[in-house]
Amino acid sequence: MTKDQCFFLGHIVSKFSFKGELQIKLDTDEPELYEHLESIFVDYRNKLIPFFVEKSNLQKSNLLRVKLEEVDEEADADDLLKRDVYLPLSQLPKLGENQFYYHDVIDYKAVDETHGEIGNIKFVNDQTLQALFFIDFNGKEIIIPVNDRFIQKVDKENQTIYFKTPEGLIDMYLED
């Protein structure tokens, strides 16, 4: 299993007990979907290592307490601290018609109500307070916030997202 076949689930942030239990800070809006996992992949020295989950339960809103098979001592748990956790893409929940995962819309065509086709989505930066679409328009970069008010329609079949952006937003990037 490679990272491009997986999605980022969270980060191991702490130990919970002296018996090898760990806490994973989940990176999701719906942590309850991941409370009863059978297995996870841990990024260990740039390789995804599978671990079976013996038991797990949701602590606070996004902290998942897990007991992994063969992680029975504090030293074993210490070795996994600060590591990223992944799941296969096949375990992503199904989405509604106008919903999407960021990795799914890479290379989608971007069409603005006023400007027409404005290029292709190159990536989505979700590491900022507001997630952002980065769109390549003939070598120029256009940045549009990921905001339901700006997205009119997601056409998955034709790989196109239709936008209605605030007046002046697109023009700001097209000016020389």
C-alpha positions as CSV (number, residue, x, y, z in Angstrom):
1,M,0.0,0.0,0.0
2,T,1.4,3.4,-0.9
3,K,0.3,6.9,0.2
4,D,-1.3,7.7,-3.1
5,Q,-3.6,4.7,-2.5
6,C,-4.6,6.1,0.9
7,F,-5.9,9.1,2.7
8,F,-4.6,10.9,5.7
9,L,-6.7,9.9,8.8
10,G,-4.7,11.6,11.6
11,H,-1.6,11.8,13.7
12,I,-0.6,9.8,16.7
13,V,-0.3,12.4,19.4
14,S,0.2,10.6,22.7
15,K,0.3,7.4,24.7
16,F,-2.8,6.6,26.8
17,S,-1.5,3.9,29.2
18,F,1.5,1.9,30.0
19,K,0.1,-1.0,28.0
20,G,0.8,0.4,24.6
21,E,-2.4,2.3,24.0
22,L,-2.2,5.4,21.7
23,Q,-4.3,8.4,20.9
24,I,-4.8,9.4,17.3
25,K,-6.0,13.0,16.6
26,L,-8.4,12.4,13.7
27,D,-8.4,14.8,10.8
28,T,-12.1,14.5,9.9
29,D,-15.4,16.3,10.4
30,E,-17.0,12.9,11.3
31,P,-14.8,11.1,13.8
32,E,-17.5,8.7,14.7
33,L,-17.1,7.0,11.3
34,Y,-13.7,5.8,12.3
35,E,-14.4,4.6,15.9
36,H,-14.4,0.9,15.0
37,L,-11.5,0.3,12.6
38,E,-10.1,-3.1,11.9
39,S,-6.7,-1.8,10.8
40,I,-4.6,1.3,10.1
41,F,-1.5,2.1,8.2
42,V,1.2,4.0,10.1
43,D,3.9,6.0,8.2
44,Y,7.0,4.6,9.7
45,R,10.2,5.9,8.0
46,N,8.4,6.7,4.8
47,K,6.8,3.3,4.6
48,L,3.2,2.5,5.4
49,I,3.1,-0.3,8.0
50,P,-0.2,-2.1,8.7
51,F,-1.4,-2.5,12.2
52,F,-4.5,-4.4,13.3
53,V,-6.7,-2.6,15.9
54,E,-7.6,-4.7,18.9
55,K,-9.9,-2.1,20.4
56,S,-10.7,1.5,20.0
57,N,-13.0,4.2,21.3
58,L,-13.6,7.8,20.7
59,Q,-12.4,10.0,23.5
60,K,-13.1,13.7,23.0
61,S,-14.4,15.0,19.8
62,N,-11.6,13.9,17.6
63,L,-9.3,11.8,19.7
64,L,-9.4,8.1,19.0
65,R,-7.9,5.8,21.7
66,V,-6.5,2.6,20.1
67,K,-4.9,-0.6,21.2
68,L,-2.9,-2.0,18.3
69,E,-1.8,-5.7,18.0
70,E,1.8,-6.3,19.0
71,V,2.1,-2.9,20.6
72,D,2.0,-4.0,24.2
73,E,4.6,-1.9,26.1
74,E,5.3,1.7,26.6
75,A,8.5,1.5,24.5
76,D,6.6,0.1,21.5
77,A,4.1,3.0,21.8
78,D,6.9,5.5,22.1
79,D,8.3,4.3,18.8
80,L,5.0,5.2,17.1
81,L,4.5,8.7,18.6
82,K,4.2,11.6,16.2
83,R,3.6,9.4,13.2
84,D,0.9,9.9,10.6
85,V,-2.0,7.4,10.2
86,Y,-3.6,6.4,6.9
87,L,-6.5,4.3,5.5
88,P,-7.1,3.0,2.0
89,L,-9.0,5.3,-0.3
90,S,-11.7,2.6,-0.5
91,Q,-12.6,3.4,3.1
92,L,-13.6,7.0,2.4
93,P,-17.3,7.6,3.0
94,K,-19.4,8.1,-0.1
95,L,-20.3,11.7,-0.8
96,G,-23.4,13.5,-2.1
97,E,-23.7,14.9,-5.6
98,N,-22.2,18.3,-4.9
99,Q,-19.6,17.0,-2.4
100,F,-16.0,16.0,-3.2
101,Y,-12.7,15.1,-1.6
102,Y,-9.9,17.4,-2.4
103,H,-7.8,14.8,-4.0
104,D,-10.6,13.9,-6.4
105,V,-10.9,17.4,-8.0
106,I,-7.2,17.7,-9.1
107,D,-7.2,18.5,-12.8
108,Y,-10.9,19.3,-12.8
109,K,-11.9,22.1,-15.2
110,A,-12.8,25.4,-13.4
111,V,-15.6,27.4,-14.9
112,D,-16.6,30.8,-13.6
113,E,-20.1,32.3,-14.2
114,T,-18.6,35.6,-15.4
115,H,-15.3,34.6,-17.0
116,G,-16.1,31.2,-18.4
117,E,-13.4,28.5,-18.3
118,I,-10.6,29.7,-16.0
119,G,-8.3,26.7,-16.1
120,N,-7.7,23.5,-14.3
121,I,-7.4,22.9,-10.5
122,K,-3.8,22.0,-9.8
123,F,-4.2,21.4,-6.0
124,V,-6.2,22.3,-3.0
125,N,-4.3,23.7,0.0
126,D,-6.2,22.7,3.2
127,Q,-3.3,23.6,5.5
128,T,-4.6,27.2,5.9
129,L,-7.6,28.5,7.9
130,Q,-9.6,28.5,4.7
131,A,-9.0,25.7,2.2
132,L,-8.0,27.1,-1.2
133,F,-8.3,25.9,-4.8
134,F,-5.2,26.7,-6.9
135,I,-6.1,27.0,-10.6
136,D,-3.7,27.2,-13.5
137,F,-4.9,29.7,-16.1
138,N,-2.4,29.8,-19.0
139,G,0.6,29.9,-16.6
140,K,-1.2,32.4,-14.2
141,E,-2.3,31.2,-10.8
142,I,-5.9,31.9,-9.7
143,I,-6.8,31.2,-6.0
144,I,-10.4,30.6,-5.0
145,P,-11.5,29.8,-1.5
146,V,-13.2,26.5,-1.0
147,N,-16.6,27.9,0.0
148,D,-20.1,26.6,-0.7
149,R,-21.2,30.2,-1.6
150,F,-18.7,30.2,-4.5
151,I,-19.4,26.6,-5.8
152,Q,-22.5,26.4,-8.0
153,K,-22.2,22.8,-9.2
154,V,-19.8,19.9,-9.1
155,D,-20.1,17.9,-12.4
156,K,-18.2,14.7,-11.6
157,E,-19.0,13.1,-14.9
158,N,-17.4,15.9,-16.9
159,Q,-14.8,16.7,-14.2
160,T,-15.8,20.3,-13.9
161,I,-16.6,22.7,-11.0
162,Y,-18.8,25.7,-11.7
163,F,-18.1,28.8,-9.7
164,K,-19.8,32.1,-9.0
165,T,-17.0,34.1,-7.5
166,P,-17.3,37.6,-5.9
167,E,-16.9,40.5,-8.4
168,G,-13.2,41.3,-8.9
169,L,-11.7,38.1,-7.5
170,I,-10.8,36.5,-10.8
171,D,-9.9,39.9,-12.4
172,M,-7.3,40.5,-9.6
173,Y,-5.3,37.5,-10.9
174,L,-5.7,38.2,-14.6
175,E,-4.4,41.8,-14.5
176,D,-0.8,42.3,-15.6
